[in-house]
Amino acid sequence: MGDVVQMHFSTVDYVIFVLLLVASAGIGLYYAFSGGCQRTTQEFLLADRSMRCLPVSLSLLATFQSAVAILGAPAEIYTHGTQYWFLGCSYFLGLLIPAHIFIPVFYRLHLSSTYQVSLQKFTIFGGLKAVIWTDVFQTIVMFAGQLAVIIVGTHQAGGIAEVWKKAQNGSRISGLDLNPDPLERHTFWTLGVGGVFLMLALYGVNQAQVQRYLSSRTEKEAIMSCYVVFPCQQIVLTMGCLMGLVMYARYGEESPLDQGYVKSNDQMVLYFVMDVLQDLPGLPGLFVACLFSGALSTISSAFNSLATVTMEDLIKPHVSPMTEARATLLSKMLALGYGLVCLAMAYIASLMGSVLQAALSIFGMVGGPLLGLFCLGMFFPWANSTGALVGLLSGLVMAFWIGIGSFLSRMSASAPPVINATVIPDVGNMTTAVMTTLITSKPRCIFLRK
């Protein structure tokens, strides 16, 4: 076992990293002080319904192409093989259904959010238009960073044919697995079928995505944005898989984690990037900027959306009428407060080891019941609020029981071999199954070993 390896940025890396982040901030400032300074709610919230299909599509992609996916997918492929790539089979229905069922409902009702809340702000500066164009820029940075690592890593490994050969010899190339056993780590049923429900939760009823649909100039362009996202999602997934295979071609079975060079699976991709690009100043900075772009594109609206929902649902109904200036100030303070809470949680998470699976599991446990809630309201007009509340709470309890139980059972059992590892106990919620199987550090199961 070696010592944990420390690698450092060069001056060029820092310059590129800072310039790319400043460029993202510059886009927001540009739209904050142009185009009428975003004075109206329509401009803030829906970009004045003036956005074209392509920027909306890239923004839809960037919102959930997070640092979790950039770090997690390659490590998953390196450890467990390419079976995870079959998640792409779920993208077609997962985007086709929102395009022709959910988008027409939201667009024709002129709703500003899935919660029918009249939001007052989307970002402190610039509005949704700034967020969308920033997402476009950050998407380009994400593609460039990942592509640079794949090209350089493949060249150093001896070419794509050599990468594929080593992956085959190491049993990392997986075929279609139709095994119905819910205890299997990845199968077509959990990825291809369960992934559809994941995509519906992400692209059908998620507030951030719906706001982007509604920013389109026409309903037709909003629908077309879903079709454009489909090939983009496939490219992103394929790039993550390729990076994982290139990692395996470089390290084989002697992973940096097993050698003691890194402390967790979360750090393997970063170690690989610094190892591969250490003689190419600027490219490590580009990739880290890619990670930050993934994170920023995901949370660009989260803090202010949380603050606004808190304001509209929890504060205004119970507090005497406030002036617009006071409400705006309080909203900004809430956004700042949520940001500080996020920083505190990030520090605590750093002490917990690998948290990628935990983060994705939480989304799966919450996303599935919420999808059911919105489908109930949209397709069953005779449903009442009592039934909706009971159904939502029941779904949340069941999903959290499955997710937390899976986590606890892995902690109390020994680890099976990494290939075709079994990690999920008797899963009945496919959304949770998909989310809990994206990334796992040293998978364990108390029920079965394969």
Backbone torsions as a table, in degrees:
resi	resn	phi	psi	omega
1	MET	NA	128.2	179.4
2	GLY	-92.2	173.4	176.6
3	ASP	-79.3	154.9	176.9
4	VAL	-60.2	128.4	-174.7
5	VAL	-88.7	134.9	176.0
6	GLN	-111.4	125.5	176.9
7	MET	-121.6	150.1	-171.1
8	HIS	-127.8	152.1	174.7
9	PHE	-69.4	149.4	166.7
10	SER	-88.5	172.5	178.5
11	THR	-60.6	-39.5	179.2
12	VAL	-61.8	-39.8	178.6
13	ASP	-60.7	-45.6	179.6
14	TYR	-62.3	-41.2	-178.8
15	VAL	-62.5	-47.5	-179.5
16	ILE	-64.2	-43.2	179.9
17	PHE	-59.0	-48.5	-178.3
18	VAL	-66.9	-42.0	-178.7
19	LEU	-61.2	-41.5	-179.4
20	LEU	-67.0	-38.6	177.7
21	LEU	-69.9	-37.8	177.3
22	VAL	-64.5	-37.3	178.0
23	ALA	-61.9	-40.7	177.5
24	SER	-61.7	-44.7	178.7
25	ALA	-65.1	-36.0	-179.5
26	GLY	-62.5	-35.6	177.9
27	ILE	-62.5	-43.4	178.4
28	GLY	-62.8	-42.8	180.0
29	LEU	-66.7	-36.3	179.4
30	TYR	-60.1	-47.5	-178.8
31	TYR	-75.9	-18.3	176.0
32	ALA	-71.3	-30.0	-174.9
33	PHE	-116.2	20.6	176.7
34	SER	-137.2	168.8	176.5
35	GLY	60.7	40.2	178.5
36	GLY	83.5	8.6	177.3
37	CYS	58.6	24.9	175.1
38	GLN	55.1	54.8	-173.8
39	ARG	-81.0	-28.1	-173.9
40	THR	-99.1	157.9	176.8
41	THR	-61.2	-36.4	178.9
42	GLN	-60.9	-40.5	179.2
43	GLU	-70.1	-45.1	-179.9
44	PHE	-61.4	-48.9	-167.1
45	LEU	-86.3	-41.4	-171.9
46	LEU	-123.5	17.9	179.1
47	ALA	53.3	32.1	179.2
48	ASP	59.7	24.0	-178.8
49	ARG	48.7	47.5	-174.4
50	SER	-122.3	5.0	-173.4
51	MET	-83.7	142.5	176.8
52	ARG	-85.1	173.6	-171.9
53	CYS	-64.1	-46.9	-172.0
54	LEU	-63.5	-51.3	178.1
55	PRO	-62.0	-35.4	176.9
56	VAL	-63.8	-41.9	-179.6
57	SER	-62.8	-46.2	-180.0
58	LEU	-66.2	-33.4	176.4
59	SER	-68.1	-39.9	175.4
60	LEU	-59.4	-40.9	179.5
61	LEU	-67.2	-45.6	-174.6
62	ALA	-67.1	-31.5	-175.9
63	THR	-57.8	-35.8	-178.4
64	PHE	-117.4	10.6	169.5
65	GLN	-91.2	75.8	-170.6
66	SER	-90.8	173.8	175.9
67	ALA	-60.9	-27.6	177.0
68	VAL	-59.9	-44.9	-179.6
69	ALA	-70.0	-40.2	-178.2
70	ILE	-63.9	-40.3	178.8
71	LEU	-83.8	-34.8	-169.9
72	GLY	-79.9	-44.1	-175.3
73	ALA	-61.9	-47.7	178.4
74	PRO	-61.2	-40.2	178.8
75	ALA	-65.2	-35.5	177.3
76	GLU	-64.7	-45.5	179.6
77	ILE	-65.4	-42.5	179.2
78	TYR	-58.8	-41.4	-173.8
79	THR	-84.7	-39.1	-169.1
80	HIS	-121.9	-1.2	177.5
81	GLY	93.6	-178.5	-168.8
82	THR	-87.6	6.9	-179.8
83	GLN	-56.7	-31.6	-179.2
84	TYR	-60.8	-24.2	-178.9
85	TRP	-60.6	-25.3	-178.3
86	PHE	-68.6	-5.2	170.5
87	LEU	-58.2	-28.6	178.9
88	GLY	-60.6	-21.9	177.9
89	CYS	-64.4	-24.3	-177.7
90	SER	-83.0	-13.6	-172.9
91	TYR	-66.4	-34.1	-174.7
92	PHE	-63.0	-59.4	179.0
93	LEU	-66.0	-34.1	-178.4
94	GLY	-65.9	-19.1	175.9
95	LEU	-108.3	-28.7	179.5
96	LEU	-67.3	-42.5	-179.4
97	ILE	-63.9	-48.7	175.8
98	PRO	-59.3	-37.4	-176.8
99	ALA	-61.2	-38.5	-172.4
100	HIS	-110.2	-4.6	179.0
101	ILE	-119.2	-53.0	-174.6
102	PHE	-79.5	-46.0	-176.5
103	ILE	-59.8	-47.1	178.5
104	PRO	-57.7	-37.4	179.9
105	VAL	-64.0	-51.7	-177.5
106	PHE	-66.9	-41.1	-175.1
107	TYR	-67.8	-43.1	-176.4
108	ARG	-74.3	-25.4	177.0
109	LEU	-84.0	-6.6	-179.4
110	HIS	55.8	41.1	177.3
111	LEU	-79.5	147.8	177.8
112	SER	-95.7	-12.5	177.9
113	SER	-159.8	164.3	177.9
114	THR	-67.3	-20.1	-178.7
115	TYR	-95.8	3.8	-179.7
116	GLN	55.0	39.9	176.7
117	VAL	-102.5	133.4	178.2
118	SER	-80.0	95.1	-176.5
119	LEU	-75.3	142.3	-178.0
120	GLN	-96.1	-27.4	-179.0
121	LYS	-142.0	153.4	172.2
122	PHE	-112.7	-44.4	169.3
123	THR	-135.9	162.6	179.2
124	ILE	-64.3	-37.5	178.5
125	PHE	-123.2	143.7	163.9
126	GLY	87.0	-30.2	-180.0
127	GLY	75.0	-170.6	-175.4
128	LEU	-65.6	-33.1	179.3
129	LYS	-59.9	-42.0	177.4
130	ALA	-63.9	-40.9	179.8
131	VAL	-62.1	-44.3	-177.8
132	ILE	-64.3	-47.4	-178.9
133	TRP	-69.5	-31.7	173.2
134	THR	-64.8	-40.7	176.9
135	ASP	-61.4	-38.3	177.9
136	VAL	-60.6	-47.9	179.0
137	PHE	-61.8	-44.2	-178.3
138	GLN	-67.7	-31.7	175.7
139	THR	-63.7	-42.3	177.5
140	ILE	-61.9	-41.9	178.4
141	VAL	-63.1	-42.0	179.9
142	MET	-62.4	-45.2	178.3
143	PHE	-62.5	-44.4	-178.0
144	ALA	-63.1	-43.7	-179.4
145	GLY	-63.4	-46.5	-179.7
146	GLN	-67.4	-40.5	-178.9
147	LEU	-64.7	-38.6	178.7
148	ALA	-61.5	-43.7	-179.9
149	VAL	-65.0	-43.0	-178.7
150	ILE	-63.9	-45.4	-177.5
151	ILE	-64.6	-49.5	-178.6
152	VAL	-65.9	-44.1	-179.9
153	GLY	-63.2	-40.3	178.3
154	THR	-65.2	-41.8	178.0
155	HIS	-61.3	-44.3	-179.4
156	GLN	-68.9	-25.5	179.8
157	ALA	-82.9	-8.0	178.6
158	GLY	104.7	11.0	178.7
159	GLY	108.3	164.7	-175.5
160	ILE	-66.1	-32.8	179.0
161	ALA	-64.2	-39.8	179.4
162	GLU	-69.3	-37.8	176.6
163	VAL	-60.7	-46.7	-179.5
164	TRP	-64.0	-41.8	-179.5
165	LYS	-61.8	-45.6	179.9
166	LYS	-65.7	-37.6	178.5
167	ALA	-65.8	-40.1	177.1
168	GLN	-64.4	-44.7	179.8
169	ASN	-63.7	-28.2	179.1
170	GLY	-93.5	10.8	178.0
171	SER	60.7	34.5	177.5
172	ARG	-96.5	-5.7	176.5
173	ILE	-96.4	116.0	-173.6
174	SER	-110.0	142.5	172.9
175	GLY	-90.6	-178.6	-180.0
176	LEU	-68.8	123.0	-178.2
177	ASP	-105.9	111.4	-179.8
178	LEU	-99.9	15.4	179.3
179	ASN	-61.7	123.0	-178.7
180	PRO	-79.0	-1.1	-177.5
181	ASP	-62.7	116.4	-179.2
182	PRO	-69.6	-10.0	179.3
183	LEU	-84.0	-9.9	177.5
184	GLU	-69.0	144.8	-178.2
185	ARG	-61.5	-56.3	179.2
186	HIS	-132.3	130.0	170.3
187	THR	-139.3	171.5	177.4
188	PHE	-60.7	-32.9	-175.3
189	TRP	-71.2	-40.8	179.3
190	THR	-77.7	-33.4	-178.5
191	LEU	-88.6	-55.0	-175.5
192	GLY	-73.3	-35.4	-179.6
193	VAL	-94.7	-51.9	178.5
194	GLY	-61.9	-31.6	179.1
195	GLY	-64.3	-26.2	177.3
196	VAL	-60.3	-42.7	-179.5
197	PHE	-69.7	-33.4	173.9
198	LEU	-61.0	-47.4	-178.8
199	MET	-66.1	-35.6	177.5
200	LEU	-64.1	-39.7	178.1
201	ALA	-66.2	-37.3	-178.1
202	LEU	-76.0	-48.0	-170.8
203	TYR	-106.4	-2.6	179.5
204	GLY	-100.1	-46.2	-172.2
205	VAL	-128.8	4.4	179.6
206	ASN	-71.4	132.9	-173.7
207	GLN	-58.8	-44.3	-177.9
208	ALA	-61.2	-40.6	-179.1
209	GLN	-72.0	-40.8	-179.9
210	VAL	-61.0	-40.0	178.8
211	GLN	-62.2	-34.2	177.6
212	ARG	-70.6	-40.3	175.1
213	TYR	-56.9	-45.5	-174.8
214	LEU	-72.6	-12.5	176.7
215	SER	-80.8	-9.9	-179.5
216	SER	-67.7	152.6	-177.8
217	ARG	-66.2	-36.5	-179.3
218	THR	-137.8	163.5	176.3
219	GLU	-62.8	-36.1	179.7
220	LYS	-61.8	-42.2	179.1
221	GLU	-69.0	-33.6	176.6
222	ALA	-63.3	-43.6	178.3
223	ILE	-65.6	-41.9	-179.0
224	MET	-62.9	-29.8	-180.0
225	SER	-61.5	-32.9	176.8
226	CYS	-66.3	-38.4	178.9
227	TYR	-67.7	-35.5	179.2
228	VAL	-70.7	-34.5	179.9
229	VAL	-64.4	-31.8	-175.2
230	PHE	-55.4	-56.6	178.5
231	PRO	-65.1	-31.8	178.4
232	CYS	-63.8	-41.6	177.9
233	GLN	-63.7	-39.2	178.3
234	GLN	-63.8	-40.0	178.5
235	ILE	-64.5	-44.4	179.6
236	VAL	-61.0	-45.5	179.7
237	LEU	-63.4	-43.0	179.9
238	THR	-64.5	-39.2	178.5
239	MET	-64.4	-39.8	176.7
240	GLY	-63.0	-41.1	178.7
241	CYS	-65.9	-43.1	179.3
242	LEU	-61.6	-41.0	179.1
243	MET	-62.7	-39.2	177.0
244	GLY	-63.4	-40.4	178.5
245	LEU	-67.7	-38.7	177.3
246	VAL	-64.8	-38.5	175.1
247	MET	-59.6	-43.7	-179.5
248	TYR	-66.9	-38.1	178.3
249	ALA	-62.3	-29.1	-178.6
250	ARG	-83.8	-41.8	-172.4
251	TYR	-107.1	-21.6	-177.2
252	GLY	61.1	-139.9	-179.1
253	GLU	-78.4	-12.3	-178.9
254	GLU	-90.9	74.6	-176.2
255	SER	-70.5	153.1	176.3
256	PRO	-56.6	-31.2	178.6
257	LEU	-68.2	-46.1	179.9
258	ASP	-66.4	-30.9	179.6
259	GLN	-79.8	-8.9	178.7
260	GLY	84.2	11.6	-179.3
261	TYR	-77.2	-24.8	176.1
262	VAL	-130.3	163.6	-175.3
263	LYS	-94.5	-20.6	-176.9
264	SER	-154.5	166.9	176.1
265	ASN	-58.7	-29.8	-178.3
266	ASP	-59.0	-27.6	-173.8
267	GLN	-95.2	-5.7	-173.8
268	MET	-64.3	-43.3	-178.8
269	VAL	-66.0	-42.0	178.4
270	LEU	-63.2	-40.8	176.6
271	TYR	-61.3	-44.6	179.6
272	PHE	-60.5	-44.1	-179.5
273	VAL	-62.0	-47.9	179.8
274	MET	-65.9	-34.7	179.1
275	ASP	-67.8	-44.1	-176.3
276	VAL	-75.8	-38.0	-172.1
277	LEU	-102.7	10.5	-174.1
278	GLN	-63.0	-25.2	179.6
279	ASP	-95.6	8.7	-178.9
280	LEU	-124.3	80.6	-176.8
281	PRO	-54.5	135.6	179.4
282	GLY	105.3	-37.3	-178.7
283	LEU	-70.7	-39.1	173.4
284	PRO	-59.3	-39.1	177.0
285	GLY	-63.9	-36.9	177.3
286	LEU	-63.6	-42.5	-178.1
287	PHE	-69.4	-40.6	178.4
288	VAL	-65.7	-36.5	173.3
289	ALA	-62.5	-34.3	175.1
290	CYS	-60.6	-43.4	178.1
291	LEU	-63.5	-45.1	179.7
292	PHE	-64.4	-36.8	177.7
293	SER	-63.1	-40.6	177.0
294	GLY	-60.7	-42.6	179.9
295	ALA	-69.1	-44.9	-177.0
296	LEU	-66.1	-38.4	-180.0
297	SER	-65.1	-28.1	-179.3
298	THR	-78.8	-37.9	-173.8
299	ILE	-103.3	5.0	-174.2
300	SER	-57.1	-31.1	179.9
301	SER	-110.7	-7.1	-170.2
302	ALA	-65.2	-47.8	-175.0
303	PHE	-63.0	-46.4	-179.1
304	ASN	-70.6	-33.7	176.2
305	SER	-65.3	-42.4	176.7
306	LEU	-60.8	-43.7	-179.3
307	ALA	-63.1	-41.0	-178.0
308	THR	-69.4	-43.1	177.6
309	VAL	-61.8	-41.1	176.8
310	THR	-59.9	-42.3	-178.5
311	MET	-65.7	-48.2	-173.8
312	GLU	-74.4	-38.4	-172.7
313	ASP	-93.9	-30.9	-172.4
314	LEU	-110.4	-31.5	-174.2
315	ILE	-98.4	-55.7	-175.3
316	LYS	-59.0	-39.9	179.9
317	PRO	-65.2	-18.5	-174.3
318	HIS	-118.1	3.0	-179.4
319	VAL	-123.2	144.8	179.9
320	SER	-58.0	153.8	-176.7
321	PRO	-49.7	134.5	-179.8
322	MET	-111.6	153.7	174.2
323	THR	-69.6	159.3	-179.9
324	GLU	-61.6	-38.7	-179.5
325	ALA	-64.0	-43.2	-180.0
326	ARG	-67.5	-40.6	179.4
327	ALA	-64.1	-39.8	178.8
328	THR	-64.9	-43.5	178.8
329	LEU	-61.8	-43.4	179.6
330	LEU	-64.7	-37.5	177.9
331	SER	-62.6	-41.9	178.8
332	LYS	-65.5	-38.6	178.0
333	MET	-65.5	-38.3	176.8
334	LEU	-64.0	-42.4	178.4
335	ALA	-61.1	-42.8	177.1
336	LEU	-63.1	-41.2	179.0
337	GLY	-62.1	-43.1	177.5
338	TYR	-63.8	-35.7	177.5
339	GLY	-63.6	-42.1	178.5
340	LEU	-66.0	-39.2	176.5
341	VAL	-61.5	-40.5	178.9
342	CYS	-62.4	-42.2	177.8
343	LEU	-62.4	-42.4	178.9
344	ALA	-63.1	-41.7	178.9
345	MET	-65.7	-36.0	178.2
346	ALA	-63.9	-39.9	178.4
347	TYR	-65.6	-44.3	179.1
348	ILE	-63.1	-40.3	-179.4
349	ALA	-62.9	-33.0	179.9
350	SER	-64.7	-18.7	179.2
351	LEU	-91.8	-4.1	-173.9
352	MET	-102.1	3.6	-176.7
353	GLY	81.0	-144.2	-177.5
354	SER	-71.8	123.5	-179.6
355	VAL	-121.1	4.5	-179.4
356	LEU	-60.9	-45.2	179.4
357	GLN	-63.7	-40.5	-179.7
358	ALA	-61.6	-43.1	-179.2
359	ALA	-62.8	-44.6	-179.1
360	LEU	-70.6	-35.3	179.0
361	SER	-63.4	-41.0	179.7
362	ILE	-61.0	-42.1	178.3
363	PHE	-63.6	-42.3	178.9
364	GLY	-63.6	-40.9	-178.4
365	MET	-67.4	-31.4	179.9
366	VAL	-90.5	-38.6	-175.4
367	GLY	-63.4	-40.0	-179.6
368	GLY	-61.1	-54.2	177.5
369	PRO	-60.6	-36.5	178.7
370	LEU	-66.6	-38.7	175.9
371	LEU	-59.7	-43.4	177.3
372	GLY	-61.8	-38.5	179.8
373	LEU	-62.7	-47.1	-178.9
374	PHE	-68.0	-38.7	177.1
375	CYS	-63.0	-37.8	177.2
376	LEU	-60.7	-46.2	-178.5
377	GLY	-68.8	-33.0	-175.4
378	MET	-83.4	-34.4	-170.1
379	PHE	-111.8	-6.8	-179.7
380	PHE	-129.9	82.0	-173.9
381	PRO	-63.8	-19.5	-179.6
382	TRP	-83.1	-6.0	178.6
383	ALA	-68.1	145.6	179.3
384	ASN	-112.2	173.4	-175.5
385	SER	-65.7	-34.3	179.4
386	THR	-64.2	-46.3	178.3
387	GLY	-63.2	-39.6	179.1
388	ALA	-63.2	-43.9	-179.4
389	LEU	-65.6	-44.4	179.4
390	VAL	-63.6	-43.3	179.2
391	GLY	-63.3	-43.2	179.5
392	LEU	-62.6	-48.0	-179.3
393	LEU	-63.5	-39.7	178.6
394	SER	-63.6	-43.1	178.5
395	GLY	-63.8	-41.9	178.9
396	LEU	-64.0	-44.3	179.8
397	VAL	-60.7	-46.1	-179.2
398	MET	-64.7	-45.6	-178.3
399	ALA	-64.4	-42.5	179.2
400	PHE	-68.9	-33.9	177.0
401	TRP	-62.6	-43.7	179.1
402	ILE	-66.0	-49.5	-175.8
403	GLY	-65.0	-48.6	-179.1
404	ILE	-68.4	-38.5	177.3
405	GLY	-62.1	-39.3	177.3
406	SER	-63.0	-42.7	-179.9
407	PHE	-64.2	-44.9	-178.3
408	LEU	-67.6	-37.5	-179.4
409	SER	-67.3	-33.8	177.8
410	ARG	-69.1	-34.0	-179.0
411	MET	-67.3	-25.8	-172.7
412	SER	-103.5	13.2	-177.1
413	ALA	-130.0	166.7	179.4
414	SER	-82.2	161.2	-174.3
415	ALA	-88.8	132.3	173.8
416	PRO	-84.2	175.6	175.3
417	PRO	-59.7	152.3	-173.8
418	VAL	-73.3	-33.4	-178.1
419	ILE	-76.8	131.4	-177.3
420	ASN	55.3	36.0	-177.6
421	ALA	-67.7	150.7	178.7
422	THR	-102.7	125.1	-176.9
423	VAL	-130.8	-16.1	-171.9
424	ILE	-109.2	120.5	172.6
425	PRO	-69.1	177.2	-169.8
426	ASP	-44.2	90.9	-172.3
427	VAL	-92.0	128.5	176.5
428	GLY	-112.7	-8.5	-179.6
429	ASN	-110.9	106.0	-173.3
430	MET	-67.4	-31.7	177.1
431	THR	-60.2	-47.4	177.6
432	THR	-62.8	-38.7	-178.8
433	ALA	-61.0	-44.5	-179.7
434	VAL	-63.8	-46.2	-175.9
435	MET	-67.7	-36.5	-176.6
436	THR	-78.1	-7.5	-177.9
437	THR	-107.9	6.2	179.9
438	LEU	-66.6	-48.4	-177.7
439	ILE	-140.6	132.3	178.9
440	THR	-140.5	130.3	175.1
441	SER	-95.6	117.5	-179.1
442	LYS	51.0	68.6	-174.5
443	PRO	-60.0	140.7	-179.5
444	ARG	-137.3	148.2	175.0
445	CYS	-143.8	134.7	-177.0
446	ILE	-84.1	-11.4	-172.7
447	PHE	-95.8	-37.2	-170.4
448	LEU	-155.1	144.8	175.2
449	ARG	-123.6	131.4	-179.6
450	LYS	-129.3	NA	NA
